[in-house]
Amino acid sequence: MLQSLSLKGETPTFRQVKNICAAVHLNVNFDDLYDEFSTHKEALRSIVESSKQRQSVADKWVEFLIGCEVVPPVLYRVVSYIVAAWQ
């Protein structure tokens, strides 16, 4: 399930991210998460399509967040929680 946040091959879906939050008992506002996810879907797709094969998951997310005009706070919380758990 966590593999969907690896940004390898496929862009994660909102449903996948929501399921991950539920599985790890991360309490977030899903309406806000949906809005952020919808707003940044193309940027995520771009990272997935352009990322280097050996680029780490954390580096991909950093690249995505740096590219955001305004960092999406709920998505940032989810990603930072999951990436920290992978470390």
Secondary structure, 3 states (H helix, E strand, C coil): CHHHHHCCCCCCCHHHHHHHHHHCCCCCCHHHHHHHHHHHHHHHHHHHHHCCCCCCHHHHHHHHHHHCCCCCHHHHHHHHHHHHHHC
